[in-house]
Amino acid sequence: SPPGSESRCVKEVRQYDDKEGLHGVTIQEAIAQSPRLQAHLRMADRYLVALRDGMAAAWLLNRTFVFPQFACLCDRSEWPDVMPTCRLENSDLEFPFRCPLNFLLNVHFMQGIENGLQGRRGLPYREHSFLTHPWLSRRLRESRTEVRFRSDAPSAAAPGLVELPRGATDAEVLAALGPGTVAAGSAVIMLSEAEDVLGGFEDAATGAYVRSLLDQKVLYGSWCCSRTNFHRPGATAFYTKPAELPLGVRATAVREARSWRLPLKGEF
């Protein structure tokens, strides 16, 4: 690792056969000797935080979520020769590379997310290329609102742009983008970023439901594999599940503690 790098590596461990006949190295050994895998795992953790907030905002606004195009720093393979370089032998893969969604999420878990849970609505979604498809309708191409998050209050509003406080709560998202707002008439609402932009749900019941929906359907993924037979423990690295957002009065306290917050209905 270069001096000052967050990644650390140790001397490469040669692949070996363990007492069960599995070939490769343990996932702990793989992480220790591969700075690229370390960086990939950290980046994937950040992606999950962005999905937590972006998908929560889409659910709040009763919209269809369009996945972003993700970039990855480590290839996947059920054969352990992918370690320690994160690149298969004879591969010309360059890093970072555009990767499919199943490099980050267990996509089969997402089945039914559009139907919801416990009788409540779900969250429809589309692939990352949806908004650039040549057959996309004119309205979807042209009717768009951009959302930016900032720590200080904006001096003036620009057409087609909505600025929200970083750490906005559900109440603020709805006040700025929900029913009755100018943005609500836009066919597409585009977030300039989504990592750690929400501050919680003042409606605690809604927040608990959205978290349950995302926990069961989305916020779970892993990297594979440092050893043969990935079903055995020690061959797969699981990404860190994002922290839960504050609910109820805790979320209200987050909003009220900020120097800039959006006025809500009934507030002056």
N, C-alpha and C positions, 0 to 999 in steps of 0.2 A: 504494500500500500504506500502511496506517496506521503511525505511528511504532512501532518496536519489533517489528513483524511479522516472522515468519520469511520470509514471501513477499516477493518483490521483483518489480517490473514496470518495463518500459521503455516508451517511447512506442510506441503501436500502429503496427504495420507494415501498410500497406494490402495487401490480397491482390493478387497479380500472376500473370502467366503466365510460366513459366520457358522456357528454350530448348527443352524437350521438349513444351511446350504444356500442362504441368500447372498447374492453377490453385490458388491458396491461398498459404500461407506454409510455410516449413520447420518441422519440429517444434521445432527449437531456438528459432526466432523465436516460435512459438506459446507455448512454455513461458515464455520471457522476458517476454512481454507479458500473461500471464494468471495472476495469483495464485491464482485458483480452480483452474486446471489443476495448478499447482504443489502445492497442498494435496491435490488428488485423488490425484496420483501418490505423495505421501508416505503418504497413508492406505492406498492399495492395497498399498504395500510392507509396511505393518504387518499388513494382512489376510493376506498370504502367510505371514508369520512365524507368525501365529495358526493358519493352516491346517497349516503344517508340524508344529506341536506338537500341535494337537488331533487331527489325523488319525493322527499317530504313536501317540498314546495309545490311540486307538480300535483301531488295528491290534494293539498290544501286548495289549490286553484281549480281542481277538477279537470285537469288537462292530461294529455298523453305525454309521457316522458320519452324523449329521444336520447338514447345513449350517446355519449361522446365516443370518439375514436381514441382508444387507449394505446399507449406505447409501453413496451416491456423491455426489460434489461436481461432477461434470462429465458432461454428456450425451455420447453417442457418435453419430457421424454420418459417413457416407462423403462428405458434402459439407462443405467447409471453412468454410461460413458459421457453423458452431457456435463458431468462434473470433472474438473472444477472450472472449466472455461465458460459454462452456460451455453456452449455452442456444440452441436453434434459434429462428429468427425467428418471432415471434408465439406462442411457447410460453409457457404459464403455469406452467412447472415451477418448483417451489420447492426450495431447497437446505437441507440435504441431502435426497435423495429415496431411497426404497427402489428398489433396482435389481436387475435379473435377474443371475443368476450369470455370464452371458456378457459382462457389463460388466467382469469381473475376470479370468476364466479363459477359455482356449480350450476350451470345454466338449467339443468333439468329440474332443479329445485324451484325455479321461477314459474313453472307451469301453474296456471291458475291465479297468478297475482292479479290479473285483470278482473277476476271474479270476486276478490275480496275474501274476508273471513267473517264468520258469525253474522251473516246477513248484511254486513256493511259493504259499501262499494270498494272496489279494488283500484288498481292502477294499470291502465293500458300502457304499452310501450312500443317503440319502434327501434329499428336498427340505426346505427350511426350515420349511414348513408342516406337515410330517408329524405332529409331536407336538401340534399344536393341531387336528387334523382331528376333526370331530364324531363320526366313526365309529371313532375310536381305541378299542382295547380298554381295559377297566377296569384291567387290570394295568399297561398302559403309562402310563395316566393317574396311577395311585396308587403304584406301586412305583418310587420314585426315590431316588437318593442324590446329594446335591450335593457337589462337590469344590471346595475353596478352596485357594489357594496363599498362603503367608505366609513371612516371613523369620524370625520368632521362633516358638518352640514354643508350642502352645496350652496353656492352663491346664486345660481340661477338654473332653471330647468331647460333642457334642450329638447327639441321635438324628437319623439321616438325613443326617449331615454327616461328611465325611472331610476333614481338613486335611493338606496335603502341604507339604514345604519348597519354596519357590520355587527352581527349578533342580533339581527332582527328577530322578533318573536312571531308566532303565528298570527297574532292580532295585527301586527304591523304589515306583514306580507299581504294579508287580506285587505287592509285599509288602503294599501298602495296599488295592489294589482287585482283585487277581487271584484265581485259583482258591483256594478255602478261606477267603476273607475274607467278612465280613458283606456288604460292598458287592457281592460277586459275585452275590448272590441278588437284587439289584435289577434290575428290567427296564430301567431307564434310569439312566445315570450322566451327570450334567450338570456340566460345568465352568463355574465362575463366570467364568472368563477363560481365554484360551489363548495370549496373546501372550508369547513368551519365558518360558514356565513350565517347560520341560524343560531339564535340564543335560547330557543326553547318553545314550549307550547303553554300558553296561559290557559288554554282549554285542556286541562289535564287528561280528561277521558279521551279526547281526540289524539293527543300526543301518545298516550299509552297504546292506542289502537294502531296508529301508524308505525310505531316502533315494533309492535308485535308482527305486523304484516311484513315489514322489511326484514326483521330477524328470521322469520320463517322462510322467506322467499328469496332474499337477495344478499344480505350481509354475511356471507359465508363463502370462503374460497381458500384455495391452497396452491402451493407449488409442488410438482412431482417430477422426478423421483430420484433419490440418491441411492436407492437399493432396488433390486428386483423384488417383486411381490409388494406393491405399494399398499396392499390391504394390511400388511403387518405394521405395527407401530415402529416409528423410527425411520421411515422412508420419505415422509411427506412433511413439508413445512406449512402450517396453517396461518393464514393472515390474522392479524389482530382485529377483533370486532370493535367498531367505533364506540366511544363512550356514549351513554344515554344522555339526551338533551334534558335540561331542567323542565319540570312540569309544574303547572298551577302557580302557586304564590312564589315559588322559586324562580320561575320564568318571568313573572311580573317584576320581581326584585331586580333581575338582570336588566330588564328594560329601564326601570326607574333609576338605576345606578348610572346609566349612560348620560353623557352631557348632551348628546343629540338623540332625540327619539321622535318618532312620528306621532302627531296628535291623533288620538283615537276618538271614535264617536262619543260625545258627551264630555270630552276633555277640552280644555281651553289653554 
